[in-house]
Amino acid sequence: MECPRIIERDADGFLPLDAYGALGDGRSVARSGADGSIDWWCVPSIDSPLLFDRLLDVRNGGYFSITPTQPFEVERQYREHSNVLETVFTTPTGRA
């Protein structure tokens, strides 16, 4: 896994592009932020309208997020020879 790091959005609410990973099933692709947020997803296929588009519009774009309630560091990596993105959140009281 990459070294743990703290991920923060900038003053406008955007993450740096290198804080995103791609999740896909061969038909659709989502962009997963290292802060636990899905900020871009077109479904059911890659050429469908966007369901979540906070990556493009922080204030009006939709998103889905699952994150710890405490401050956290994040480690992420793709499993070798796969498109499976592993994300580990570490807080002062545990890891998920």
C-alpha positions as CSV (number, residue, x, y, z in Angstrom):
1,M,0.0,0.0,0.0
2,E,1.0,3.6,-0.5
3,C,2.2,5.5,2.5
4,P,-0.6,6.8,4.7
5,R,-1.6,10.4,4.1
6,I,-4.2,12.8,5.2
7,I,-6.5,13.8,2.3
8,E,-8.1,17.3,2.4
9,R,-10.2,19.1,-0.1
10,D,-9.0,22.6,-1.2
11,A,-10.8,25.8,-0.3
12,D,-13.2,25.3,-3.2
13,G,-14.0,21.8,-2.1
14,F,-12.1,19.9,-4.7
15,L,-9.6,17.0,-4.2
16,P,-6.4,16.8,-6.2
17,L,-6.8,14.6,-9.2
18,D,-4.2,12.1,-7.9
19,A,-6.4,11.5,-4.9
20,Y,-8.9,9.7,-7.2
21,G,-9.0,6.0,-8.2
22,A,-11.1,4.4,-10.8
23,L,-13.7,1.8,-10.1
24,G,-15.4,-0.1,-12.9
25,D,-17.1,-3.2,-14.0
26,G,-16.4,-3.1,-17.8
27,R,-19.6,-1.1,-18.4
28,S,-19.4,1.9,-16.1
29,V,-16.7,3.7,-14.3
30,A,-16.7,5.7,-11.1
31,R,-14.1,8.0,-9.7
32,S,-13.5,7.3,-6.0
33,G,-11.8,10.0,-3.9
34,A,-9.4,9.0,-1.2
35,D,-11.6,10.7,1.3
36,G,-14.2,8.0,0.8
37,S,-16.4,9.9,-1.7
38,I,-17.7,8.8,-5.1
39,D,-17.6,12.1,-6.9
40,W,-18.2,11.0,-10.5
41,W,-20.2,8.1,-11.8
42,C,-22.1,7.4,-15.0
43,V,-24.5,4.5,-14.8
44,P,-25.5,2.0,-16.2
45,S,-22.9,2.5,-18.9
46,I,-19.9,4.8,-19.6
47,D,-22.0,6.8,-22.1
48,S,-24.9,7.4,-19.7
49,P,-25.7,10.7,-18.1
50,L,-23.7,11.3,-14.8
51,L,-25.4,10.3,-11.6
52,F,-22.7,11.9,-9.4
53,D,-20.6,14.8,-10.7
54,R,-19.1,16.6,-7.7
55,L,-15.8,16.1,-9.5
56,L,-17.0,18.8,-11.9
57,D,-19.3,20.9,-9.7
58,V,-18.7,20.8,-6.0
59,R,-21.8,22.8,-5.0
60,N,-24.4,21.2,-7.3
61,G,-22.9,17.9,-8.2
62,G,-24.1,14.8,-6.4
63,Y,-21.8,12.3,-4.5
64,F,-21.9,9.3,-2.2
65,S,-19.6,9.0,0.7
66,I,-18.7,6.5,3.5
67,T,-16.0,7.7,5.8
68,P,-14.9,7.5,9.4
69,T,-16.4,10.2,11.7
70,Q,-13.0,10.9,13.2
71,P,-10.0,12.4,11.5
72,F,-8.2,9.8,9.4
73,E,-5.3,8.8,7.2
74,V,-5.8,6.8,4.1
75,E,-3.8,4.1,2.3
76,R,-4.9,3.0,-1.2
77,Q,-3.6,0.6,-3.8
78,Y,-4.9,-1.6,-6.6
79,R,-4.6,-5.3,-6.0
80,E,-1.9,-6.8,-8.2
81,H,-3.2,-7.8,-11.6
82,S,-6.7,-6.4,-11.0
83,N,-8.9,-3.4,-11.0
84,V,-9.8,-3.8,-7.3
85,L,-9.0,-0.7,-5.4
86,E,-8.3,-1.3,-1.7
87,T,-8.7,1.6,0.7
88,V,-7.8,1.5,4.4
89,F,-8.8,4.3,6.7
90,T,-6.8,4.7,9.9
91,T,-8.1,6.7,12.9
92,P,-6.8,7.2,16.4
93,T,-9.1,4.3,17.5
94,G,-8.9,1.8,14.7
95,R,-8.6,0.8,11.0
96,A,-11.3,0.0,8.4
